[in-house]
Structure formats: C-alpha cells, structure tokens
Amino acid sequence: MDNQRVSRLQLDPKNPKLKVDFSGIVERGIWPAKKQEYDAASEEEKTTRLCAMGLFEKMDIQLKEKSGHSMDVLFMETVIGSDDL
C-alpha cells in the first residue's frame, strides 16, 4: 500500500454513533475584506444576512480610535458545532 492512507473506523456496538466536530469561516463575514459588499447591501441584508459585519464595523471604529489608529483588525464570522451521526 505505497502512498495510500488507510483509515479504519471502529464504532462501539452498544453506541454506534459517530461524533463529528466541525468549524468553518463564513466568507461573506470577513472584515475588512468584504466591507465594500457590506456597504452596498440593503438595510434588510445588513440586519439579517450580514448582521455580524455591522458589529465588526463598530468594533473596528472603536479599536482604531482607542489605539490612535495604530491597530489593523481582521474579524471573521465563523460557524462551529458538534453532532452525533
């Protein structure tokens, strides 16, 4: 089995569930990379689909003011979770 990866999954016969932990980045929720899209969005989108971006904008303004504009921020909306399959 050269250059092959083999995985064997053994489940407990008394509890045959598979626990899955996951995480990911919401691409449209990256500040400041998606700021132009946020600025162009409708008010409804800003309060629903892009609500994290509004928070990121406020935090960015406050951090820059408090740091004398010496801080450059990167915020990312993420999704994390766990489930038994």
N, C-alpha and C positions, 0 to 999 in steps of 0.2 A: 504494500500500500504506500508506495512512494508519493510524496507531495499530496496526500489526501488527509483530510481531517475527519475523524470518526467520532461521533458523539453517541453515547448510549444513555437514554433517559430511563431511569427506573422509578416507577411510582409505587407508593405504599398501597398494597392491595386493599387495605382497610379504609384508606382515604385517597382515592385515585385522582385528586385534584392537582393541577399544575398552577403554582403561584407565578404570576407574571408582574414584574415591576417595570414601569415604563416612564420615559421622560422625553420631552421634545420642546423645540422652540417654535413659537408662533411667528412665522416670517413677517407678517404684516405688523407685528408688535415690537419692532426693533427701533429704538430711539437712539440717535437722531437719523439713522439711515432711511427710515420711512416717513420722515417729517413732512416732506412735500405731499405725499399721498394723504396724510392726516389733514394738512391744511386745505387740500382740495375736496375733502369729503363733506357730505351734507351734515347738518346738525344732528339729524337722526342717526347717521352712521357713527358720529363722534360719541354719542351717548349709549350706543348699543355695541356694535361690532368692534369699535375702536376705543372703548372706554379706558383701557389701560394707558393708551397713548396720551390722553388728557392728563392723567396723573403724572406720567413721565415728564410731560411738558412743564407742569407746575414744579415738580421736584428739580428739574434742570435749572429753571429760573432761580429758585431759592438757593441751590447749591452754588451757582455761579455768583450770585450776589454775596453770599456769606464767605466765599473763598476769594473775593476780589477778581473774579473771572480767571482764576488760575486752575480751575478744575474742569476737565473734559470728561463728560459722562457717557456711559453706554448702558442703556437699560434694555432688557429683553423680557418679553412676556413668555412665560413657559407653562407647560402642561405636564403635570406629574400624576402618577396614580399607581394603583396596585389592584390586582383582581385574581380570583381563583377561577381557573377554567376547568 
